[in-house]
Amino acid sequence: MYPGEDLTGRKYIQQLSRFHNLWDITHSYNRENVQNALKLEKLPGVEFYIEDLPSWLSWLYQLEFEQRIYYYLW
């Protein structure tokens, strides 16, 4: 896990899951980190969904400005 968005997101999920059932929708590049984190700590009431845009849109992620479009579509 990396500091910044990853750690902040994990802390939000930990705290919110104390009171609510959650769905966490994340990109496939986070799959390994999510799986490793769940081995260390189970989060009851949290379901993780790994989603990507269609592969034909992956070129958007390669260019600086188009990354914003990619994130918006995702």
mmJSON file of the N, C-alpha and C atoms, coordinates in Angstrom:
{"data_MODEL":{"atom_site":{
"group_PDB":["ATOM","ATOM","ATOM","ATOM","ATOM","ATOM","ATOM","ATOM","ATOM","ATOM","ATOM","ATOM","ATOM","ATOM","ATOM","ATOM","ATOM","ATOM","ATOM","ATOM","ATOM","ATOM","ATOM","ATOM","ATOM","ATOM","ATOM","ATOM","ATOM","ATOM","ATOM","ATOM","ATOM","ATOM","ATOM","ATOM","ATOM","ATOM","ATOM","ATOM","ATOM","ATOM","ATOM","ATOM","ATOM","ATOM","ATOM","ATOM","ATOM","ATOM","ATOM","ATOM","ATOM","ATOM","ATOM","ATOM","ATOM","ATOM","ATOM","ATOM","ATOM","ATOM","ATOM","ATOM","ATOM","ATOM","ATOM","ATOM","ATOM","ATOM","ATOM","ATOM","ATOM","ATOM","ATOM","ATOM","ATOM","ATOM","ATOM","ATOM","ATOM","ATOM","ATOM","ATOM","ATOM","ATOM","ATOM","ATOM","ATOM","ATOM","ATOM","ATOM","ATOM","ATOM","ATOM","ATOM","ATOM","ATOM","ATOM","ATOM","ATOM","ATOM","ATOM","ATOM","ATOM","ATOM","ATOM","ATOM","ATOM","ATOM","ATOM","ATOM","ATOM","ATOM","ATOM","ATOM","ATOM","ATOM","ATOM","ATOM","ATOM","ATOM","ATOM","ATOM","ATOM","ATOM","ATOM","ATOM","ATOM","ATOM","ATOM","ATOM","ATOM","ATOM","ATOM","ATOM","ATOM","ATOM","ATOM","ATOM","ATOM","ATOM","ATOM","ATOM","ATOM","ATOM","ATOM","ATOM","ATOM","ATOM","ATOM","ATOM","ATOM","ATOM","ATOM","ATOM","ATOM","ATOM","ATOM","ATOM","ATOM","ATOM","ATOM","ATOM","ATOM","ATOM","ATOM","ATOM","ATOM","ATOM","ATOM","ATOM","ATOM","ATOM","ATOM","ATOM","ATOM","ATOM","ATOM","ATOM","ATOM","ATOM","ATOM","ATOM","ATOM","ATOM","ATOM","ATOM","ATOM","ATOM","ATOM","ATOM","ATOM","ATOM","ATOM","ATOM","ATOM","ATOM","ATOM","ATOM","ATOM","ATOM","ATOM","ATOM","ATOM","ATOM","ATOM","ATOM","ATOM","ATOM","ATOM","ATOM","ATOM","ATOM","ATOM","ATOM","ATOM","ATOM","ATOM","ATOM","ATOM","ATOM"],
"id":[1,2,3,4,5,6,7,8,9,10,11,12,13,14,15,16,17,18,19,20,21,22,23,24,25,26,27,28,29,30,31,32,33,34,35,36,37,38,39,40,41,42,43,44,45,46,47,48,49,50,51,52,53,54,55,56,57,58,59,60,61,62,63,64,65,66,67,68,69,70,71,72,73,74,75,76,77,78,79,80,81,82,83,84,85,86,87,88,89,90,91,92,93,94,95,96,97,98,99,100,101,102,103,104,105,106,107,108,109,110,111,112,113,114,115,116,117,118,119,120,121,122,123,124,125,126,127,128,129,130,131,132,133,134,135,136,137,138,139,140,141,142,143,144,145,146,147,148,149,150,151,152,153,154,155,156,157,158,159,160,161,162,163,164,165,166,167,168,169,170,171,172,173,174,175,176,177,178,179,180,181,182,183,184,185,186,187,188,189,190,191,192,193,194,195,196,197,198,199,200,201,202,203,204,205,206,207,208,209,210,211,212,213,214,215,216,217,218,219,220,221,222],
"type_symbol":["N","C","C","N","C","C","N","C","C","N","C","C","N","C","C","N","C","C","N","C","C","N","C","C","N","C","C","N","C","C","N","C","C","N","C","C","N","C","C","N","C","C","N","C","C","N","C","C","N","C","C","N","C","C","N","C","C","N","C","C","N","C","C","N","C","C","N","C","C","N","C","C","N","C","C","N","C","C","N","C","C","N","C","C","N","C","C","N","C","C","N","C","C","N","C","C","N","C","C","N","C","C","N","C","C","N","C","C","N","C","C","N","C","C","N","C","C","N","C","C","N","C","C","N","C","C","N","C","C","N","C","C","N","C","C","N","C","C","N","C","C","N","C","C","N","C","C","N","C","C","N","C","C","N","C","C","N","C","C","N","C","C","N","C","C","N","C","C","N","C","C","N","C","C","N","C","C","N","C","C","N","C","C","N","C","C","N","C","C","N","C","C","N","C","C","N","C","C","N","C","C","N","C","C","N","C","C","N","C","C","N","C","C","N","C","C","N","C","C","N","C","C"],
"label_atom_id":["N","CA","C","N","CA","C","N","CA","C","N","CA","C","N","CA","C","N","CA","C","N","CA","C","N","CA","C","N","CA","C","N","CA","C","N","CA","C","N","CA","C","N","CA","C","N","CA","C","N","CA","C","N","CA","C","N","CA","C","N","CA","C","N","CA","C","N","CA","C","N","CA","C","N","CA","C","N","CA","C","N","CA","C","N","CA","C","N","CA","C","N","CA","C","N","CA","C","N","CA","C","N","CA","C","N","CA","C","N","CA","C","N","CA","C","N","CA","C","N","CA","C","N","CA","C","N","CA","C","N","CA","C","N","CA","C","N","CA","C","N","CA","C","N","CA","C","N","CA","C","N","CA","C","N","CA","C","N","CA","C","N","CA","C","N","CA","C","N","CA","C","N","CA","C","N","CA","C","N","CA","C","N","CA","C","N","CA","C","N","CA","C","N","CA","C","N","CA","C","N","CA","C","N","CA","C","N","CA","C","N","CA","C","N","CA","C","N","CA","C","N","CA","C","N","CA","C","N","CA","C","N","CA","C","N","CA","C","N","CA","C","N","CA","C","N","CA","C","N","CA","C","N","CA","C","N","CA","C"],
"label_alt_id":[null,null,null,null,null,null,null,null,null,null,null,null,null,null,null,null,null,null,null,null,null,null,null,null,null,null,null,null,null,null,null,null,null,null,null,null,null,null,null,null,null,null,null,null,null,null,null,null,null,null,null,null,null,null,null,null,null,null,null,null,null,null,null,null,null,null,null,null,null,null,null,null,null,null,null,null,null,null,null,null,null,null,null,null,null,null,null,null,null,null,null,null,null,null,null,null,null,null,null,null,null,null,null,null,null,null,null,null,null,null,null,null,null,null,null,null,null,null,null,null,null,null,null,null,null,null,null,null,null,null,null,null,null,null,null,null,null,null,null,null,null,null,null,null,null,null,null,null,null,null,null,null,null,null,null,null,null,null,null,null,null,null,null,null,null,null,null,null,null,null,null,null,null,null,null,null,null,null,null,null,null,null,null,null,null,null,null,null,null,null,null,null,null,null,null,null,null,null,null,null,null,null,null,null,null,null,null,null,null,null,null,null,null,null,null,null,null,null,null,null,null,null],
"label_comp_id":["MET","MET","MET","TYR","TYR","TYR","PRO","PRO","PRO","GLY","GLY","GLY","GLU","GLU","GLU","ASP","ASP","ASP","LEU","LEU","LEU","THR","THR","THR","GLY","GLY","GLY","ARG","ARG","ARG","LYS","LYS","LYS","TYR","TYR","TYR","ILE","ILE","ILE","GLN","GLN","GLN","GLN","GLN","GLN","LEU","LEU","LEU","SER","SER","SER","ARG","ARG","ARG","PHE","PHE","PHE","HIS","HIS","HIS","ASN","ASN","ASN","LEU","LEU","LEU","TRP","TRP","TRP","ASP","ASP","ASP","ILE","ILE","ILE","THR","THR","THR","HIS","HIS","HIS","SER","SER","SER","TYR","TYR","TYR","ASN","ASN","ASN","ARG","ARG","ARG","GLU","GLU","GLU","ASN","ASN","ASN","VAL","VAL","VAL","GLN","GLN","GLN","ASN","ASN","ASN","ALA","ALA","ALA","LEU","LEU","LEU","LYS","LYS","LYS","LEU","LEU","LEU","GLU","GLU","GLU","LYS","LYS","LYS","LEU","LEU","LEU","PRO","PRO","PRO","GLY","GLY","GLY","VAL","VAL","VAL","GLU","GLU","GLU","PHE","PHE","PHE","TYR","TYR","TYR","ILE","ILE","ILE","GLU","GLU","GLU","ASP","ASP","ASP","LEU","LEU","LEU","PRO","PRO","PRO","SER","SER","SER","TRP","TRP","TRP","LEU","LEU","LEU","SER","SER","SER","TRP","TRP","TRP","LEU","LEU","LEU","TYR","TYR","TYR","GLN","GLN","GLN","LEU","LEU","LEU","GLU","GLU","GLU","PHE","PHE","PHE","GLU","GLU","GLU","GLN","GLN","GLN","ARG","ARG","ARG","ILE","ILE","ILE","TYR","TYR","TYR","TYR","TYR","TYR","TYR","TYR","TYR","LEU","LEU","LEU","TRP","TRP","TRP"],
"label_asym_id":["A","A","A","A","A","A","A","A","A","A","A","A","A","A","A","A","A","A","A","A","A","A","A","A","A","A","A","A","A","A","A","A","A","A","A","A","A","A","A","A","A","A","A","A","A","A","A","A","A","A","A","A","A","A","A","A","A","A","A","A","A","A","A","A","A","A","A","A","A","A","A","A","A","A","A","A","A","A","A","A","A","A","A","A","A","A","A","A","A","A","A","A","A","A","A","A","A","A","A","A","A","A","A","A","A","A","A","A","A","A","A","A","A","A","A","A","A","A","A","A","A","A","A","A","A","A","A","A","A","A","A","A","A","A","A","A","A","A","A","A","A","A","A","A","A","A","A","A","A","A","A","A","A","A","A","A","A","A","A","A","A","A","A","A","A","A","A","A","A","A","A","A","A","A","A","A","A","A","A","A","A","A","A","A","A","A","A","A","A","A","A","A","A","A","A","A","A","A","A","A","A","A","A","A","A","A","A","A","A","A","A","A","A","A","A","A","A","A","A","A","A","A"],
"label_entity_id":["1","1","1","1","1","1","1","1","1","1","1","1","1","1","1","1","1","1","1","1","1","1","1","1","1","1","1","1","1","1","1","1","1","1","1","1","1","1","1","1","1","1","1","1","1","1","1","1","1","1","1","1","1","1","1","1","1","1","1","1","1","1","1","1","1","1","1","1","1","1","1","1","1","1","1","1","1","1","1","1","1","1","1","1","1","1","1","1","1","1","1","1","1","1","1","1","1","1","1","1","1","1","1","1","1","1","1","1","1","1","1","1","1","1","1","1","1","1","1","1","1","1","1","1","1","1","1","1","1","1","1","1","1","1","1","1","1","1","1","1","1","1","1","1","1","1","1","1","1","1","1","1","1","1","1","1","1","1","1","1","1","1","1","1","1","1","1","1","1","1","1","1","1","1","1","1","1","1","1","1","1","1","1","1","1","1","1","1","1","1","1","1","1","1","1","1","1","1","1","1","1","1","1","1","1","1","1","1","1","1","1","1","1","1","1","1","1","1","1","1","1","1"],
"label_seq_id":[1,1,1,2,2,2,3,3,3,4,4,4,5,5,5,6,6,6,7,7,7,8,8,8,9,9,9,10,10,10,11,11,11,12,12,12,13,13,13,14,14,14,15,15,15,16,16,16,17,17,17,18,18,18,19,19,19,20,20,20,21,21,21,22,22,22,23,23,23,24,24,24,25,25,25,26,26,26,27,27,27,28,28,28,29,29,29,30,30,30,31,31,31,32,32,32,33,33,33,34,34,34,35,35,35,36,36,36,37,37,37,38,38,38,39,39,39,40,40,40,41,41,41,42,42,42,43,43,43,44,44,44,45,45,45,46,46,46,47,47,47,48,48,48,49,49,49,50,50,50,51,51,51,52,52,52,53,53,53,54,54,54,55,55,55,56,56,56,57,57,57,58,58,58,59,59,59,60,60,60,61,61,61,62,62,62,63,63,63,64,64,64,65,65,65,66,66,66,67,67,67,68,68,68,69,69,69,70,70,70,71,71,71,72,72,72,73,73,73,74,74,74],
"pdbx_PDB_ins_code":[null,null,null,null,null,null,null,null,null,null,null,null,null,null,null,null,null,null,null,null,null,null,null,null,null,null,null,null,null,null,null,null,null,null,null,null,null,null,null,null,null,null,null,null,null,null,null,null,null,null,null,null,null,null,null,null,null,null,null,null,null,null,null,null,null,null,null,null,null,null,null,null,null,null,null,null,null,null,null,null,null,null,null,null,null,null,null,null,null,null,null,null,null,null,null,null,null,null,null,null,null,null,null,null,null,null,null,null,null,null,null,null,null,null,null,null,null,null,null,null,null,null,null,null,null,null,null,null,null,null,null,null,null,null,null,null,null,null,null,null,null,null,null,null,null,null,null,null,null,null,null,null,null,null,null,null,null,null,null,null,null,null,null,null,null,null,null,null,null,null,null,null,null,null,null,null,null,null,null,null,null,null,null,null,null,null,null,null,null,null,null,null,null,null,null,null,null,null,null,null,null,null,null,null,null,null,null,null,null,null,null,null,null,null,null,null,null,null,null,null,null,null],
"Cartn_x":[0.845,0.0,0.891,0.455,1.222,0.56,1.364,0.745,-0.04,-0.914,-1.702,-3.07,-3.492,-4.843,-5.105,-4.142,-4.349,-4.619,-3.77,-3.901,-5.152,-5.413,-6.604,-7.867,-7.927,-9.083,-9.282,-8.206,-8.3,-8.83,-8.349,-8.807,-10.285,-10.717,-12.138,-12.979,-12.543,-13.284,-13.329,-12.204,-12.169,-13.171,-13.19,-14.071,-15.541,-15.832,-17.221,-17.812,-16.979,-17.486,-17.867,-17.47,-17.887,-19.39,-19.965,-21.36,-22.24,-21.621,-22.38,-21.811,-22.66,-22.175,-21.695,-20.583,-19.978,-19.7,-19.687,-19.16,-17.957,-16.835,-15.628,-15.365,-15.447,-15.21,-13.852,-12.954,-11.593,-11.106,-10.003,-9.405,-8.583,-8.39,-7.677,-6.219,-5.618,-4.234,-4.135,-5.259,-5.273,-5.576,-5.809,-6.227,-5.265,-3.984,-3.012,-2.978,-3.009,-2.993,-4.235,-5.394,-6.636,-6.565,-6.125,-6.045,-5.076,-3.917,-2.934,-3.464,-4.134,-4.69,-5.762,-6.583,-7.648,-7.099,-5.902,-5.269,-4.868,-4.49,-4.063,-5.236,-6.287,-7.433,-8.721,-9.597,-10.904,-11.768,-12.561,-13.47,-14.894,-15.553,-16.93,-17.834,-18.743,-19.675,-19.135,-17.937,-17.348,-17.196,-17.751,-17.582,-16.711,-15.71,-14.798,-15.128,-15.177,-15.416,-14.251,-13.631,-12.505,-13.048,-12.971,-13.55,-12.548,-12.659,-11.849,-12.754,-12.258,-12.923,-12.614,-13.358,-13.026,-11.591,-10.942,-9.529,-9.272,-10.26,-10.033,-9.932,-10.252,-10.079,-8.78,-7.987,-6.767,-5.762,-5.805,-4.873,-5.05,-6.254,-6.489,-5.586,-5.268,-4.462,-2.994,-2.592,-1.184,-0.793,-1.755,-1.488,-1.928,-1.181,-1.417,-2.839,-3.261,-4.591,-5.686,-5.471,-6.482,-6.693,-5.707,-5.898,-7.106,-7.311,-8.476,-9.776,-9.78,-10.953,-11.152,-10.053,-10.108,-10.718,-10.229,-10.744,-12.212,-12.589,-13.994,-14.883,-14.475,-15.257,-15.294,-14.182,-14.117,-15.087],
"Cartn_y":[-1.171,0.0,1.234,2.22,3.446,4.57,5.501,6.64,7.479,8.299,9.142,8.558,8.499,8.032,6.618,5.718,4.331,4.243,4.864,4.8,5.538,6.69,7.455,6.667,6.081,5.279,4.096,3.432,2.278,2.696,3.814,4.295,4.675,5.31,5.63,4.36,3.347,2.09,1.429,1.417,0.818,1.5,2.808,3.543,3.427,3.614,3.547,2.149,1.112,-0.256,-0.611,0.202,-0.022,0.217,1.043,1.447,1.117,0.786,0.597,-0.569,-1.158,-2.09,-1.256,-1.65,-0.85,-1.677,-0.986,-1.515,-0.661,-1.284,-0.569,-0.935,0.049,-0.172,0.409,-0.418,0.019,-0.519,0.02,-0.347,-1.623,-2.344,-3.622,-3.475,-2.292,-2.165,-2.19,-2.136,-2.244,-3.658,-4.584,-5.943,-6.587,-6.579,-7.248,-6.6,-5.27,-4.579,-4.904,-4.954,-5.28,-6.706,-7.646,-9.036,-9.196,-8.522,-8.611,-7.989,-6.862,-6.196,-7.053,-7.729,-8.566,-9.813,-10.241,-11.357,-10.934,-9.672,-9.166,-8.791,-8.249,-7.792,-7.972,-8.802,-8.987,-7.775,-7.365,-6.24,-6.722,-7.166,-7.632,-6.498,-6.83,-5.826,-5.015,-5.371,-4.646,-5.622,-5.249,-6.039,-5.245,-5.891,-5.24,-5.66,-4.685,-4.911,-4.302,-5.113,-4.683,-4.442,-3.204,-2.842,-2.09,-2.278,-1.565,-1.052,-0.069,0.34,-0.696,-0.705,-1.618,-1.393,-2.451,-2.373,-1.404,-1.188,-0.281,1.169,1.474,2.829,3.005,1.959,2.027,3.051,3.389,4.379,5.737,6.026,7.303,7.468,6.36,6.418,6.728,6.594,6.781,8.245,9.116,10.526,11.381,12.449,13.224,13.784,14.579,15.174,14.111,13.123,12.1,11.246,11.227,10.499,11.033,12.329,12.92,12.401,12.254,11.704,10.251,9.504,8.101,7.995,8.815,8.766,9.153,10.142,10.567,9.43,8.741,7.632,6.445,6.227,5.096,5.312],
"Cartn_z":[0.0,0.0,0.0,-0.736,-0.867,-0.071,0.434,1.119,0.118,0.593,-0.297,-0.512,-1.769,-2.089,-1.575,-1.746,-1.324,0.171,0.954,2.404,2.879,2.315,2.687,2.372,1.18,0.799,1.726,2.07,2.983,4.344,4.86,6.17,6.131,5.04,4.89,4.918,4.178,4.118,5.488,6.188,7.524,8.455,8.449,9.359,8.946,7.665,7.211,7.377,7.214,7.316,8.75,9.708,11.097,11.25,10.391,10.528,9.323,8.182,6.942,6.135,5.307,4.287,3.111,2.5,1.439,0.199,-0.915,-2.168,-2.501,-2.729,-3.139,-4.599,-5.46,-6.888,-7.21,-7.719,-7.978,-9.315,-9.769,-11.053,-10.892,-11.969,-11.902,-11.464,-11.65,-11.193,-9.671,-8.981,-7.522,-7.024,-7.936,-7.574,-6.57,-6.867,-6.0,-4.614,-4.564,-3.274,-2.453,-3.097,-2.395,-1.854,-2.677,-2.245,-1.082,-1.159,-0.073,1.216,1.094,2.278,2.934,2.125,2.682,3.369,2.987,3.689,5.101,5.257,6.56,7.455,6.86,7.643,6.849,7.365,6.731,7.037,6.082,6.266,6.051,7.127,6.963,6.505,5.626,5.12,3.96,3.459,2.328,1.17,0.031,-1.193,-2.153,-2.707,-3.639,-5.061,-5.943,-7.365,-8.134,-8.961,-9.786,-11.187,-11.654,-12.952,-13.813,-15.107,-16.099,-17.206,-17.896,-19.127,-20.201,-21.286,-22.387,-22.868,-23.276,-23.663,-24.813,-25.671,-26.798,-26.338,-25.089,-24.563,-23.772,-23.673,-22.863,-23.384,-24.66,-25.206,-24.522,-24.014,-23.337,-22.12,-21.489,-20.27,-20.558,-21.795,-22.161,-22.36,-22.54,-22.821,-21.636,-21.375,-20.156,-20.057,-21.025,-20.933,-21.032,-21.874,-22.079,-20.83,-19.914,-18.66,-17.91,-17.974,-17.3,-17.919,-19.233,-19.911,-19.488,-19.435,-19.001,-17.607,-16.684,-15.305,-15.267,-16.041,-16.075,-16.573,-17.617,-18.158,-17.204,-16.531,-15.608,-14.48],
"occupancy":[1.0,1.0,1.0,1.0,1.0,1.0,1.0,1.0,1.0,1.0,1.0,1.0,1.0,1.0,1.0,1.0,1.0,1.0,1.0,1.0,1.0,1.0,1.0,1.0,1.0,1.0,1.0,1.0,1.0,1.0,1.0,1.0,1.0,1.0,1.0,1.0,1.0,1.0,1.0,1.0,1.0,1.0,1.0,1.0,1.0,1.0,1.0,1.0,1.0,1.0,1.0,1.0,1.0,1.0,1.0,1.0,1.0,1.0,1.0,1.0,1.0,1.0,1.0,1.0,1.0,1.0,1.0,1.0,1.0,1.0,1.0,1.0,1.0,1.0,1.0,1.0,1.0,1.0,1.0,1.0,1.0,1.0,1.0,1.0,1.0,1.0,1.0,1.0,1.0,1.0,1.0,1.0,1.0,1.0,1.0,1.0,1.0,1.0,1.0,1.0,1.0,1.0,1.0,1.0,1.0,1.0,1.0,1.0,1.0,1.0,1.0,1.0,1.0,1.0,1.0,1.0,1.0,1.0,1.0,1.0,1.0,1.0,1.0,1.0,1.0,1.0,1.0,1.0,1.0,1.0,1.0,1.0,1.0,1.0,1.0,1.0,1.0,1.0,1.0,1.0,1.0,1.0,1.0,1.0,1.0,1.0,1.0,1.0,1.0,1.0,1.0,1.0,1.0,1.0,1.0,1.0,1.0,1.0,1.0,1.0,1.0,1.0,1.0,1.0,1.0,1.0,1.0,1.0,1.0,1.0,1.0,1.0,1.0,1.0,1.0,1.0,1.0,1.0,1.0,1.0,1.0,1.0,1.0,1.0,1.0,1.0,1.0,1.0,1.0,1.0,1.0,1.0,1.0,1.0,1.0,1.0,1.0,1.0,1.0,1.0,1.0,1.0,1.0,1.0,1.0,1.0,1.0,1.0,1.0,1.0,1.0,1.0,1.0,1.0,1.0,1.0,1.0,1.0,1.0,1.0,1.0,1.0],
"B_iso_or_equiv":[0.0,0.0,0.0,0.0,0.0,0.0,0.0,0.0,0.0,0.0,0.0,0.0,0.0,0.0,0.0,0.0,0.0,0.0,0.0,0.0,0.0,0.0,0.0,0.0,0.0,0.0,0.0,0.0,0.0,0.0,0.0,0.0,0.0,0.0,0.0,0.0,0.0,0.0,0.0,0.0,0.0,0.0,0.0,0.0,0.0,0.0,0.0,0.0,0.0,0.0,0.0,0.0,0.0,0.0,0.0,0.0,0.0,0.0,0.0,0.0,0.0,0.0,0.0,0.0,0.0,0.0,0.0,0.0,0.0,0.0,0.0,0.0,0.0,0.0,0.0,0.0,0.0,0.0,0.0,0.0,0.0,0.0,0.0,0.0,0.0,0.0,0.0,0.0,0.0,0.0,0.0,0.0,0.0,0.0,0.0,0.0,0.0,0.0,0.0,0.0,0.0,0.0,0.0,0.0,0.0,0.0,0.0,0.0,0.0,0.0,0.0,0.0,0.0,0.0,0.0,0.0,0.0,0.0,0.0,0.0,0.0,0.0,0.0,0.0,0.0,0.0,0.0,0.0,0.0,0.0,0.0,0.0,0.0,0.0,0.0,0.0,0.0,0.0,0.0,0.0,0.0,0.0,0.0,0.0,0.0,0.0,0.0,0.0,0.0,0.0,0.0,0.0,0.0,0.0,0.0,0.0,0.0,0.0,0.0,0.0,0.0,0.0,0.0,0.0,0.0,0.0,0.0,0.0,0.0,0.0,0.0,0.0,0.0,0.0,0.0,0.0,0.0,0.0,0.0,0.0,0.0,0.0,0.0,0.0,0.0,0.0,0.0,0.0,0.0,0.0,0.0,0.0,0.0,0.0,0.0,0.0,0.0,0.0,0.0,0.0,0.0,0.0,0.0,0.0,0.0,0.0,0.0,0.0,0.0,0.0,0.0,0.0,0.0,0.0,0.0,0.0,0.0,0.0,0.0,0.0,0.0,0.0],
"pdbx_formal_charge":[null,null,null,null,null,null,null,null,null,null,null,null,null,null,null,null,null,null,null,null,null,null,null,null,null,null,null,null,null,null,null,null,null,null,null,null,null,null,null,null,null,null,null,null,null,null,null,null,null,null,null,null,null,null,null,null,null,null,null,null,null,null,null,null,null,null,null,null,null,null,null,null,null,null,null,null,null,null,null,null,null,null,null,null,null,null,null,null,null,null,null,null,null,null,null,null,null,null,null,null,null,null,null,null,null,null,null,null,null,null,null,null,null,null,null,null,null,null,null,null,null,null,null,null,null,null,null,null,null,null,null,null,null,null,null,null,null,null,null,null,null,null,null,null,null,null,null,null,null,null,null,null,null,null,null,null,null,null,null,null,null,null,null,null,null,null,null,null,null,null,null,null,null,null,null,null,null,null,null,null,null,null,null,null,null,null,null,null,null,null,null,null,null,null,null,null,null,null,null,null,null,null,null,null,null,null,null,null,null,null,null,null,null,null,null,null,null,null,null,null,null,null],
"auth_seq_id":[1,1,1,2,2,2,3,3,3,4,4,4,5,5,5,6,6,6,7,7,7,8,8,8,9,9,9,10,10,10,11,11,11,12,12,12,13,13,13,14,14,14,15,15,15,16,16,16,17,17,17,18,18,18,19,19,19,20,20,20,21,21,21,22,22,22,23,23,23,24,24,24,25,25,25,26,26,26,27,27,27,28,28,28,29,29,29,30,30,30,31,31,31,32,32,32,33,33,33,34,34,34,35,35,35,36,36,36,37,37,37,38,38,38,39,39,39,40,40,40,41,41,41,42,42,42,43,43,43,44,44,44,45,45,45,46,46,46,47,47,47,48,48,48,49,49,49,50,50,50,51,51,51,52,52,52,53,53,53,54,54,54,55,55,55,56,56,56,57,57,57,58,58,58,59,59,59,60,60,60,61,61,61,62,62,62,63,63,63,64,64,64,65,65,65,66,66,66,67,67,67,68,68,68,69,69,69,70,70,70,71,71,71,72,72,72,73,73,73,74,74,74],
"auth_comp_id":["MET","MET","MET","TYR","TYR","TYR","PRO","PRO","PRO","GLY","GLY","GLY","GLU","GLU","GLU","ASP","ASP","ASP","LEU","LEU","LEU","THR","THR","THR","GLY","GLY","GLY","ARG","ARG","ARG","LYS","LYS","LYS","TYR","TYR","TYR","ILE","ILE","ILE","GLN","GLN","GLN","GLN","GLN","GLN","LEU","LEU","LEU","SER","SER","SER","ARG","ARG","ARG","PHE","PHE","PHE","HIS","HIS","HIS","ASN","ASN","ASN","LEU","LEU","LEU","TRP","TRP","TRP","ASP","ASP","ASP","ILE","ILE","ILE","THR","THR","THR","HIS","HIS","HIS","SER","SER","SER","TYR","TYR","TYR","ASN","ASN","ASN","ARG","ARG","ARG","GLU","GLU","GLU","ASN","ASN","ASN","VAL","VAL","VAL","GLN","GLN","GLN","ASN","ASN","ASN","ALA","ALA","ALA","LEU","LEU","LEU","LYS","LYS","LYS","LEU","LEU","LEU","GLU","GLU","GLU","LYS","LYS","LYS","LEU","LEU","LEU","PRO","PRO","PRO","GLY","GLY","GLY","VAL","VAL","VAL","GLU","GLU","GLU","PHE","PHE","PHE","TYR","TYR","TYR","ILE","ILE","ILE","GLU","GLU","GLU","ASP","ASP","ASP","LEU","LEU","LEU","PRO","PRO","PRO","SER","SER","SER","TRP","TRP","TRP","LEU","LEU","LEU","SER","SER","SER","TRP","TRP","TRP","LEU","LEU","LEU","TYR","TYR","TYR","GLN","GLN","GLN","LEU","LEU","LEU","GLU","GLU","GLU","PHE","PHE","PHE","GLU","GLU","GLU","GLN","GLN","GLN","ARG","ARG","ARG","ILE","ILE","ILE","TYR","TYR","TYR","TYR","TYR","TYR","TYR","TYR","TYR","LEU","LEU","LEU","TRP","TRP","TRP"],
"auth_asym_id":["A","A","A","A","A","A","A","A","A","A","A","A","A","A","A","A","A","A","A","A","A","A","A","A","A","A","A","A","A","A","A","A","A","A","A","A","A","A","A","A","A","A","A","A","A","A","A","A","A","A","A","A","A","A","A","A","A","A","A","A","A","A","A","A","A","A","A","A","A","A","A","A","A","A","A","A","A","A","A","A","A","A","A","A","A","A","A","A","A","A","A","A","A","A","A","A","A","A","A","A","A","A","A","A","A","A","A","A","A","A","A","A","A","A","A","A","A","A","A","A","A","A","A","A","A","A","A","A","A","A","A","A","A","A","A","A","A","A","A","A","A","A","A","A","A","A","A","A","A","A","A","A","A","A","A","A","A","A","A","A","A","A","A","A","A","A","A","A","A","A","A","A","A","A","A","A","A","A","A","A","A","A","A","A","A","A","A","A","A","A","A","A","A","A","A","A","A","A","A","A","A","A","A","A","A","A","A","A","A","A","A","A","A","A","A","A","A","A","A","A","A","A"],
"auth_atom_id":["N","CA","C","N","CA","C","N","CA","C","N","CA","C","N","CA","C","N","CA","C","N","CA","C","N","CA","C","N","CA","C","N","CA","C","N","CA","C","N","CA","C","N","CA","C","N","CA","C","N","CA","C","N","CA","C","N","CA","C","N","CA","C","N","CA","C","N","CA","C","N","CA","C","N","CA","C","N","CA","C","N","CA","C","N","CA","C","N","CA","C","N","CA","C","N","CA","C","N","CA","C","N","CA","C","N","CA","C","N","CA","C","N","CA","C","N","CA","C","N","CA","C","N","CA","C","N","CA","C","N","CA","C","N","CA","C","N","CA","C","N","CA","C","N","CA","C","N","CA","C","N","CA","C","N","CA","C","N","CA","C","N","CA","C","N","CA","C","N","CA","C","N","CA","C","N","CA","C","N","CA","C","N","CA","C","N","CA","C","N","CA","C","N","CA","C","N","CA","C","N","CA","C","N","CA","C","N","CA","C","N","CA","C","N","CA","C","N","CA","C","N","CA","C","N","CA","C","N","CA","C","N","CA","C","N","CA","C","N","CA","C","N","CA","C","N","CA","C","N","CA","C","N","CA","C","N","CA","C"],
"pdbx_PDB_model_num":[1,1,1,1,1,1,1,1,1,1,1,1,1,1,1,1,1,1,1,1,1,1,1,1,1,1,1,1,1,1,1,1,1,1,1,1,1,1,1,1,1,1,1,1,1,1,1,1,1,1,1,1,1,1,1,1,1,1,1,1,1,1,1,1,1,1,1,1,1,1,1,1,1,1,1,1,1,1,1,1,1,1,1,1,1,1,1,1,1,1,1,1,1,1,1,1,1,1,1,1,1,1,1,1,1,1,1,1,1,1,1,1,1,1,1,1,1,1,1,1,1,1,1,1,1,1,1,1,1,1,1,1,1,1,1,1,1,1,1,1,1,1,1,1,1,1,1,1,1,1,1,1,1,1,1,1,1,1,1,1,1,1,1,1,1,1,1,1,1,1,1,1,1,1,1,1,1,1,1,1,1,1,1,1,1,1,1,1,1,1,1,1,1,1,1,1,1,1,1,1,1,1,1,1,1,1,1,1,1,1,1,1,1,1,1,1,1,1,1,1,1,1]
}}}
